Amino acid sequence: MSIPEGMKFNDQGLVAAIVQDVDNGEVLMQAFMNAEALRLSLETRVAHYYSRSRNKLWKKGESSGHLQHIQEIRIDCDQDAVLLKVKQVGGACHTGFRSCFYRRLEADGSLKEDGEKVFNPDETYTA
Protein backbone atom coordinates (compact mmCIF):
# COMPACT_ATOMS: atom_id res chain seq x y z
CA MET A 1 0.00 0.00 0.00
CA SER A 2 1.13 3.51 -0.56
CA ILE A 3 0.82 6.80 1.28
CA PRO A 4 -1.81 9.19 -0.10
CA GLU A 5 -0.56 11.70 -2.62
CA GLY A 6 -0.33 15.16 -1.08
CA MET A 7 0.45 13.97 2.46
CA LYS A 8 2.26 16.83 4.23
CA PHE A 9 5.02 15.76 6.59
CA ASN A 10 6.72 18.46 8.69
CA ASP A 11 10.39 19.46 8.50
CA GLN A 12 11.31 16.37 10.54
CA GLY A 13 9.33 14.13 8.16
CA LEU A 14 6.51 13.56 10.66
CA VAL A 15 2.74 13.93 10.95
CA ALA A 16 0.71 13.96 14.16
CA ALA A 17 -1.33 10.82 14.78
CA ILE A 18 -4.36 10.91 17.07
CA VAL A 19 -5.55 7.51 18.26
CA GLN A 20 -9.19 6.91 19.15
CA ASP A 21 -11.09 3.87 20.39
CA VAL A 22 -13.31 2.79 17.49
CA ASP A 23 -16.11 1.59 19.78
CA ASN A 24 -16.56 4.46 22.24
CA GLY A 25 -14.65 7.39 20.70
CA GLU A 26 -12.25 7.77 23.66
CA VAL A 27 -9.01 9.51 22.66
CA LEU A 28 -6.26 7.09 23.66
CA MET A 29 -3.05 8.86 22.69
CA GLN A 30 -1.20 11.18 20.36
CA ALA A 31 2.03 10.17 18.65
CA PHE A 32 3.96 10.87 15.46
CA MET A 33 4.32 8.91 12.24
CA ASN A 34 6.88 9.16 9.50
CA ALA A 35 6.21 7.82 6.01
CA GLU A 36 7.46 4.33 6.91
CA ALA A 37 5.27 4.13 10.04
CA LEU A 38 2.22 5.18 8.03
CA ARG A 39 3.03 2.67 5.27
CA LEU A 40 3.51 -0.18 7.79
CA SER A 41 0.30 0.77 9.58
CA LEU A 42 -1.60 0.68 6.28
CA GLU A 43 -0.10 -2.69 5.32
CA THR A 44 -0.34 -4.52 8.65
CA ARG A 45 -3.40 -2.78 10.15
CA VAL A 46 -1.41 -2.59 13.42
CA ALA A 47 -0.29 0.86 14.56
CA HIS A 48 3.35 1.86 14.01
CA TYR A 49 4.84 5.19 15.05
CA TYR A 50 8.08 7.12 15.00
CA SER A 51 9.72 7.83 18.35
CA ARG A 52 11.29 11.27 18.45
CA SER A 53 13.16 10.51 21.68
CA ARG A 54 14.63 7.22 20.42
CA ASN A 55 14.85 8.32 16.77
CA LYS A 56 13.39 5.08 15.52
CA LEU A 57 10.29 3.36 14.24
CA TRP A 58 8.22 1.41 16.78
CA LYS A 59 5.21 -0.88 16.70
CA LYS A 60 2.72 -0.06 19.45
CA GLY A 61 2.64 -3.00 21.83
CA GLU A 62 5.89 -4.59 20.66
CA SER A 63 7.15 -4.91 24.24
CA SER A 64 3.88 -4.82 26.21
CA GLY A 65 1.58 -6.82 23.93
CA HIS A 66 -0.87 -3.89 24.02
CA LEU A 67 -1.41 -3.69 20.27
CA GLN A 68 -3.63 -1.26 18.42
CA HIS A 69 -5.59 -3.00 15.66
CA ILE A 70 -6.50 -0.35 13.11
CA GLN A 71 -10.11 -0.33 11.96
CA GLU A 72 -10.03 2.95 10.05
CA ILE A 73 -7.54 5.68 9.15
CA ARG A 74 -8.68 9.23 8.45
CA ILE A 75 -6.60 12.11 7.09
CA ASP A 76 -7.41 15.70 8.04
CA CYS A 77 -8.29 18.43 5.52
CA ASP A 78 -4.72 19.77 5.33
CA GLN A 79 -3.28 16.25 5.00
CA ASP A 80 -0.84 16.91 7.83
CA ALA A 81 -2.43 14.75 10.55
CA VAL A 82 -3.97 11.31 10.79
CA LEU A 83 -6.68 9.85 12.99
CA LEU A 84 -6.44 6.14 13.75
CA LYS A 85 -9.58 4.42 14.95
CA VAL A 86 -8.42 1.29 16.73
CA LYS A 87 -9.36 -1.69 18.82
CA GLN A 88 -6.97 -1.31 21.75
CA VAL A 89 -5.55 -4.38 23.46
CA GLY A 90 -4.79 -3.53 27.10
CA GLY A 91 -3.72 0.02 27.78
CA ALA A 92 -2.51 2.67 25.37
CA CYS A 93 -0.43 4.55 27.96
CA HIS A 94 2.97 3.32 29.12
CA THR A 95 2.00 4.41 32.67
CA GLY A 96 -0.65 1.66 32.83
CA PHE A 97 -3.74 3.72 32.02
CA ARG A 98 -6.11 2.85 29.19
CA SER A 99 -5.67 6.36 27.74
CA CYS A 100 -2.72 8.75 27.90
CA PHE A 101 -5.30 11.44 28.73
CA TYR A 102 -6.00 10.12 32.25
CA ARG A 103 -5.54 13.49 33.98
CA ARG A 104 -8.00 16.35 34.02
CA LEU A 105 -6.75 19.94 34.38
CA GLU A 106 -8.68 21.67 37.14
CA ALA A 107 -9.49 25.41 37.25
CA ASP A 108 -6.83 25.92 39.95
CA GLY A 109 -4.14 24.44 37.69
CA SER A 110 -3.93 21.11 39.48
CA LEU A 111 -4.18 17.74 37.75
CA LYS A 112 -6.69 15.13 38.84
CA GLU A 113 -6.31 11.49 37.82
CA ASP A 114 -9.60 10.07 36.67
CA GLY A 115 -8.62 7.45 34.12
CA GLU A 116 -8.79 3.69 34.21
CA LYS A 117 -5.56 1.89 35.13
CA VAL A 118 -5.53 -1.41 33.24
CA PHE A 119 -2.02 -2.79 33.85
CA ASN A 120 1.01 -2.45 36.10
CA PRO A 121 3.92 -1.00 34.09
CA ASP A 122 6.49 -2.40 36.57
CA GLU A 123 5.28 -5.92 35.75
CA THR A 124 4.79 -5.30 32.03
CA TYR A 125 8.09 -3.58 31.22
CA THR A 126 10.57 -5.79 33.03
CA ALA A 127 14.08 -5.70 31.59
ChimeraX commands (.cxc) that place a marker at each C-alpha (Angstrom):
marker #1 position 0.00,0.00,0.00 radius 0.5
marker #1 position 1.13,3.51,-0.56 radius 0.5
marker #1 position 0.82,6.80,1.28 radius 0.5
marker #1 position -1.81,9.19,-0.10 radius 0.5
marker #1 position -0.56,11.70,-2.62 radius 0.5
marker #1 position -0.33,15.16,-1.08 radius 0.5
marker #1 position 0.45,13.97,2.46 radius 0.5
marker #1 position 2.26,16.83,4.23 radius 0.5
marker #1 position 5.02,15.76,6.59 radius 0.5
marker #1 position 6.72,18.46,8.69 radius 0.5
marker #1 position 10.39,19.46,8.50 radius 0.5
marker #1 position 11.31,16.37,10.54 radius 0.5
marker #1 position 9.33,14.13,8.16 radius 0.5
marker #1 position 6.51,13.56,10.66 radius 0.5
marker #1 position 2.74,13.93,10.95 radius 0.5
marker #1 position 0.71,13.96,14.16 radius 0.5
marker #1 position -1.33,10.82,14.78 radius 0.5
marker #1 position -4.36,10.91,17.07 radius 0.5
marker #1 position -5.55,7.51,18.26 radius 0.5
marker #1 position -9.19,6.91,19.15 radius 0.5
marker #1 position -11.09,3.87,20.39 radius 0.5
marker #1 position -13.31,2.79,17.49 radius 0.5
marker #1 position -16.11,1.59,19.78 radius 0.5
marker #1 position -16.56,4.46,22.24 radius 0.5
marker #1 position -14.65,7.39,20.70 radius 0.5
marker #1 position -12.25,7.77,23.66 radius 0.5
marker #1 position -9.01,9.51,22.66 radius 0.5
marker #1 position -6.26,7.09,23.66 radius 0.5
marker #1 position -3.05,8.86,22.69 radius 0.5
marker #1 position -1.20,11.18,20.36 radius 0.5
marker #1 position 2.03,10.17,18.65 radius 0.5
marker #1 position 3.96,10.87,15.46 radius 0.5
marker #1 position 4.32,8.91,12.24 radius 0.5
marker #1 position 6.88,9.16,9.50 radius 0.5
marker #1 position 6.21,7.82,6.01 radius 0.5
marker #1 position 7.46,4.33,6.91 radius 0.5
marker #1 position 5.27,4.13,10.04 radius 0.5
marker #1 position 2.22,5.18,8.03 radius 0.5
marker #1 position 3.03,2.67,5.27 radius 0.5
marker #1 position 3.51,-0.18,7.79 radius 0.5
marker #1 position 0.30,0.77,9.58 radius 0.5
marker #1 position -1.60,0.68,6.28 radius 0.5
marker #1 position -0.10,-2.69,5.32 radius 0.5
marker #1 position -0.34,-4.52,8.65 radius 0.5
marker #1 position -3.40,-2.78,10.15 radius 0.5
marker #1 position -1.41,-2.59,13.42 radius 0.5
marker #1 position -0.29,0.86,14.56 radius 0.5
marker #1 position 3.35,1.86,14.01 radius 0.5
marker #1 position 4.84,5.19,15.05 radius 0.5
marker #1 position 8.08,7.12,15.00 radius 0.5
marker #1 position 9.72,7.83,18.35 radius 0.5
marker #1 position 11.29,11.27,18.45 radius 0.5
marker #1 position 13.16,10.51,21.68 radius 0.5
marker #1 position 14.63,7.22,20.42 radius 0.5
marker #1 position 14.85,8.32,16.77 radius 0.5
marker #1 position 13.39,5.08,15.52 radius 0.5
marker #1 position 10.29,3.36,14.24 radius 0.5
marker #1 position 8.22,1.41,16.78 radius 0.5
marker #1 position 5.21,-0.88,16.70 radius 0.5
marker #1 position 2.72,-0.06,19.45 radius 0.5
marker #1 position 2.64,-3.00,21.83 radius 0.5
marker #1 position 5.89,-4.59,20.66 radius 0.5
marker #1 position 7.15,-4.91,24.24 radius 0.5
marker #1 position 3.88,-4.82,26.21 radius 0.5
marker #1 position 1.58,-6.82,23.93 radius 0.5
marker #1 position -0.87,-3.89,24.02 radius 0.5
marker #1 position -1.41,-3.69,20.27 radius 0.5
marker #1 position -3.63,-1.26,18.42 radius 0.5
marker #1 position -5.59,-3.00,15.66 radius 0.5
marker #1 position -6.50,-0.35,13.11 radius 0.5
marker #1 position -10.11,-0.33,11.96 radius 0.5
marker #1 position -10.03,2.95,10.05 radius 0.5
marker #1 position -7.54,5.68,9.15 radius 0.5
marker #1 position -8.68,9.23,8.45 radius 0.5
marker #1 position -6.60,12.11,7.09 radius 0.5
marker #1 position -7.41,15.70,8.04 radius 0.5
marker #1 position -8.29,18.43,5.52 radius 0.5
marker #1 position -4.72,19.77,5.33 radius 0.5
marker #1 position -3.28,16.25,5.00 radius 0.5
marker #1 position -0.84,16.91,7.83 radius 0.5
marker #1 position -2.43,14.75,10.55 radius 0.5
marker #1 position -3.97,11.31,10.79 radius 0.5
marker #1 position -6.68,9.85,12.99 radius 0.5
marker #1 position -6.44,6.14,13.75 radius 0.5
marker #1 position -9.58,4.42,14.95 radius 0.5
marker #1 position -8.42,1.29,16.73 radius 0.5
marker #1 position -9.36,-1.69,18.82 radius 0.5
marker #1 position -6.97,-1.31,21.75 radius 0.5
marker #1 position -5.55,-4.38,23.46 radius 0.5
marker #1 position -4.79,-3.53,27.10 radius 0.5
marker #1 position -3.72,0.02,27.78 radius 0.5
marker #1 position -2.51,2.67,25.37 radius 0.5
marker #1 position -0.43,4.55,27.96 radius 0.5
marker #1 position 2.97,3.32,29.12 radius 0.5
marker #1 position 2.00,4.41,32.67 radius 0.5
marker #1 position -0.65,1.66,32.83 radius 0.5
marker #1 position -3.74,3.72,32.02 radius 0.5
marker #1 position -6.11,2.85,29.19 radius 0.5
marker #1 position -5.67,6.36,27.74 radius 0.5
marker #1 position -2.72,8.75,27.90 radius 0.5
marker #1 position -5.30,11.44,28.73 radius 0.5
marker #1 position -6.00,10.12,32.25 radius 0.5
marker #1 position -5.54,13.49,33.98 radius 0.5
marker #1 position -8.00,16.35,34.02 radius 0.5
marker #1 position -6.75,19.94,34.38 radius 0.5
marker #1 position -8.68,21.67,37.14 radius 0.5
marker #1 position -9.49,25.41,37.25 radius 0.5
marker #1 position -6.83,25.92,39.95 radius 0.5
marker #1 position -4.14,24.44,37.69 radius 0.5
marker #1 position -3.93,21.11,39.48 radius 0.5
marker #1 position -4.18,17.74,37.75 radius 0.5
marker #1 position -6.69,15.13,38.84 radius 0.5
marker #1 position -6.31,11.49,37.82 radius 0.5
marker #1 position -9.60,10.07,36.67 radius 0.5
marker #1 position -8.62,7.45,34.12 radius 0.5
marker #1 position -8.79,3.69,34.21 radius 0.5
marker #1 position -5.56,1.89,35.13 radius 0.5
marker #1 position -5.53,-1.41,33.24 radius 0.5
marker #1 position -2.02,-2.79,33.85 radius 0.5
marker #1 position 1.01,-2.45,36.10 radius 0.5
marker #1 position 3.92,-1.00,34.09 radius 0.5
marker #1 position 6.49,-2.40,36.57 radius 0.5
marker #1 position 5.28,-5.92,35.75 radius 0.5
marker #1 position 4.79,-5.30,32.03 radius 0.5
marker #1 position 8.09,-3.58,31.22 radius 0.5
marker #1 position 10.57,-5.79,33.03 radius 0.5
marker #1 position 14.08,-5.70,31.59 radius 0.5
marker link #1:1,2 radius 0.2
marker link #1:2,3 radius 0.2
marker link #1:3,4 radius 0.2
marker link #1:4,5 radius 0.2
marker link #1:5,6 radius 0.2
marker link #1:6,7 radius 0.2
marker link #1:7,8 radius 0.2
marker link #1:8,9 radius 0.2
marker link #1:9,10 radius 0.2
marker link #1:10,11 radius 0.2
marker link #1:11,12 radius 0.2
marker link #1:12,13 radius 0.2
marker link #1:13,14 radius 0.2
marker link #1:14,15 radius 0.2
marker link #1:15,16 radius 0.2
marker link #1:16,17 radius 0.2
marker link #1:17,18 radius 0.2
marker link #1:18,19 radius 0.2
marker link #1:19,20 radius 0.2
marker link #1:20,21 radius 0.2
marker link #1:21,22 radius 0.2
marker link #1:22,23 radius 0.2
marker link #1:23,24 radius 0.2
marker link #1:24,25 radius 0.2
marker link #1:25,26 radius 0.2
marker link #1:26,27 radius 0.2
marker link #1:27,28 radius 0.2
marker link #1:28,29 radius 0.2
marker link #1:29,30 radius 0.2
marker link #1:30,31 radius 0.2
marker link #1:31,32 radius 0.2
marker link #1:32,33 radius 0.2
marker link #1:33,34 radius 0.2
marker link #1:34,35 radius 0.2
marker link #1:35,36 radius 0.2
marker link #1:36,37 radius 0.2
marker link #1:37,38 radius 0.2
marker link #1:38,39 radius 0.2
marker link #1:39,40 radius 0.2
marker link #1:40,41 radius 0.2
marker link #1:41,42 radius 0.2
marker link #1:42,43 radius 0.2
marker link #1:43,44 radius 0.2
marker link #1:44,45 radius 0.2
marker link #1:45,46 radius 0.2
marker link #1:46,47 radius 0.2
marker link #1:47,48 radius 0.2
marker link #1:48,49 radius 0.2
marker link #1:49,50 radius 0.2
marker link #1:50,51 radius 0.2
marker link #1:51,52 radius 0.2
marker link #1:52,53 radius 0.2
marker link #1:53,54 radius 0.2
marker link #1:54,55 radius 0.2
marker link #1:55,56 radius 0.2
marker link #1:56,57 radius 0.2
marker link #1:57,58 radius 0.2
marker link #1:58,59 radius 0.2
marker link #1:59,60 radius 0.2
marker link #1:60,61 radius 0.2
marker link #1:61,62 radius 0.2
marker link #1:62,63 radius 0.2
marker link #1:63,64 radius 0.2
marker link #1:64,65 radius 0.2
marker link #1:65,66 radius 0.2
marker link #1:66,67 radius 0.2
marker link #1:67,68 radius 0.2
marker link #1:68,69 radius 0.2
marker link #1:69,70 radius 0.2
marker link #1:70,71 radius 0.2
marker link #1:71,72 radius 0.2
marker link #1:72,73 radius 0.2
marker link #1:73,74 radius 0.2
marker link #1:74,75 radius 0.2
marker link #1:75,76 radius 0.2
marker link #1:76,77 radius 0.2
marker link #1:77,78 radius 0.2
marker link #1:78,79 radius 0.2
marker link #1:79,80 radius 0.2
marker link #1:80,81 radius 0.2
marker link #1:81,82 radius 0.2
marker link #1:82,83 radius 0.2
marker link #1:83,84 radius 0.2
marker link #1:84,85 radius 0.2
marker link #1:85,86 radius 0.2
marker link #1:86,87 radius 0.2
marker link #1:87,88 radius 0.2
marker link #1:88,89 radius 0.2
marker link #1:89,90 radius 0.2
marker link #1:90,91 radius 0.2
marker link #1:91,92 radius 0.2
marker link #1:92,93 radius 0.2
marker link #1:93,94 radius 0.2
marker link #1:94,95 radius 0.2
marker link #1:95,96 radius 0.2
marker link #1:96,97 radius 0.2
marker link #1:97,98 radius 0.2
marker link #1:98,99 radius 0.2
marker link #1:99,100 radius 0.2
marker link #1:100,101 radius 0.2
marker link #1:101,102 radius 0.2
marker link #1:102,103 radius 0.2
marker link #1:103,104 radius 0.2
marker link #1:104,105 radius 0.2
marker link #1:105,106 radius 0.2
marker link #1:106,107 radius 0.2
marker link #1:107,108 radius 0.2
marker link #1:108,109 radius 0.2
marker link #1:109,110 radius 0.2
marker link #1:110,111 radius 0.2
marker link #1:111,112 radius 0.2
marker link #1:112,113 radius 0.2
marker link #1:113,114 radius 0.2
marker link #1:114,115 radius 0.2
marker link #1:115,116 radius 0.2
marker link #1:116,117 radius 0.2
marker link #1:117,118 radius 0.2
marker link #1:118,119 radius 0.2
marker link #1:119,120 radius 0.2
marker link #1:120,121 radius 0.2
marker link #1:121,122 radius 0.2
marker link #1:122,123 radius 0.2
marker link #1:123,124 radius 0.2
marker link #1:124,125 radius 0.2
marker link #1:125,126 radius 0.2
marker link #1:126,127 radius 0.2
view
